[in-house]
Amino acid sequence: MPASIHSLYHRKFEEYSYQLQKVLLQLKRFAWFRFFSFAAIFIPLFIFGLKSWFTLILSLSAIILFFWLVKKNIQFDNLSRRFTVLKKITEDELLALKHQFSQFKNGKEYLNPEHFFSYDLDLFGEGSLFQYINRTSTISGQQKLADWFIKPPLKIELIKKKQEAVRELSTLFEWRLDFLANGKMFEETMEMHKEIISWSALELKLKKAKSIKWILLIIPVLTIISFIPAFVGITNLFAFLMVFVQWIFLYSYWKTITEYFKFFGRKSALLSKYMQLLHMIEEKDFNSELLCELQEKVSLPEKSSKIFSQLKKLVQQFEYRQNFLVGFALNSIFLWDIRCVFKLWLWHNKNHNKLKDWLEVVSEMDTLISFSNLASNNPEFSYPEIRGEKFTFSAFDLGHPLLQSDKRICNDFEIEGWSKAMIITGANMAGKSTFLRTVGVNLILARTGAPVCAKKMVFTPVEIYTNMRTTDSLIKDESYFFAELKRIKGVLELLQKGERIFVILDEMLKGTNSIDKLNGSRELVRKLVEFEAVSLIATHDLKLSEMEKEYPEKVFNKCFEIRIENDELVFDYKLSNGITKTMNATFLMKKMGII
């Protein structure tokens, strides 16, 4: 565990805990202050009577004080929620440094056994790479993170830009905490997320929009004028008439008002969240190319947070209708709901096409922050070097990031050039499958621009295909063996089209007899070295290793060896050259008394 990052999180946790207790104490005090100020509104009535100037002055002063205290209480309440969120963020990170990740969303909704590699490499689900890395504070950020895992970038320039962005963000500790806090202050639902995304695609209609502009100007003015005769005691008729006219207009637009409120209503808190996140992106001085590009998208020609704040204000005004008395008064004088609908229509017509791009920037920043948090929490990880045309995968002290550092066994590993196959043999539990996942997971991380679990790594961005835990399907009436053949056929078809693929196979053709399996495996290896594929194949079948003689420049043997010392198995989980000489199935069965 990195001592410096642990002490930093611990110090922040203590700071936020102290600030939270301080704010909660202030909230309790202000609750009493509000109570006494509210009581002070009525006390002068009992002391000086209704007609005294003292009553008016003192009660009015108490009313002003009461509303000021209410405003301060809202501010303190927001502060308490913010410190609660910040405390939770730092508490979660302290647990993460102890290798506890259950507090983070695991992305189980993205599990797909048919995907080319994500299911085999444990990218999603409980104890997954997604859960290990995910720190997103928006639903769109979470989806973006999943997208990068499912289809990580291949273009070298894009990967390099992402690396630079992750590296820069990893140094902005305070800024990242503030971004996450602003994002987590309001937990959006998937329904809300889908609705706000739909705003950018929809073209809103408003019948007689030009007429409404003049109606909103003239009718409220006439209504206010109509109150003058009522106030001076001449007649109430004109006032009642104008209020009636306003409600006639409201009735005629009621369906439109309802549709707009369904579309925009009850989202001011969500809009406030995105407004703050956009403002943070706009105001920060970034250096890396990708971060500057993202900033430019939300800053030019006009700052998106400013335009978002206009929408937030309009939605808040529209939400006044939820208070019956306030809504009735505003609609009786100002045609309030129609006014809000008209202003929202104007805003949407002008800005809705930009909305999707702004939210895309937020989601990308949210995702980059997750990777930068990985870099910050694991300073021993390194940013891999990227090579072009000729395939390279070379790593020094390569380990699986999901294993605790004090238990992680790292290996050196290298494959150079296309049309190569490395066959890895070893006994049960010797580390073959873990090593295959180690290579695959680090290759995925490298393509996303994240640091990898290695002291040094050089790689060529390439598509990945794995076949490690194929499952049978009763629903599709498919056997395990047939499902495996379908996957293998799929990757061979891509290779025949000229695609370059890194193929990771764990115990090929598991669903057939040993002789048939060996013959089929040999033919598959021959196919793979014919194409521009790089293959990593783990097997218990030692005869498959003989293919190194058939293809001495293309097929190589590696193994995970075990030792038996004092009638006990010793695993070192170190990759070495050659073919394994020790198997352990019979030994273990005897040891456990099975045979």
Buried (B, 14 or more C-beta within 10 A) or exposed (E): BBEEBBEBBBEBBEBBBEBBEBBBEBBEEBEEBBEEBBEBBEBBEEEBEEEEEEBEEBBEBBBEBBEEBBEBBEEBBEBBBBBBBBBBBBBBBBBBBEBEBEEBEBBEEBBEEEBBBBBBBBBBBEEBBBBBBBBBBBBBBBBBBBEBBBEBBEEEEBBBBBBBBBBBBBEBBEBBBBBBBBBBBBEBEEEBBEBBBEBBEEEBEBEEEEEBEEBBEEBBEEBEEBBEBBEEEEEEEBBEEBBEBBBEBBEEBEEBBEEBBEBBBBBBBBBBBBBBBBBBBBEBEBEBEBBBBBBEBBBEEEBBBEBBBBBBBBBBBBBBBEEEEEBBEBBBBBBBBBBBBBBBBBBBEEBBEBBEEBBBBBBBBBBBBBBBBBBBBBEEBBBBEBBEEEBBBBBBBBBBBBBEBEEBBBBBBEBBEBBBBBBBBBBBBBBBBBBBBBBBBBBBBBBBBBBBBBBBBBBBBBBBBBBBEBEBBEEEEBEBBBBBBEBBEBBBEBBEEEBBBBBBBBBBBBBBEEEEBBEBBBEBBBBBBEBBBBBBBBBBBBEBBBBBEEBEEBBBBBBBBBEEEEEEBEBEBBBEEEBBEBBBEEBBEEEEEEE
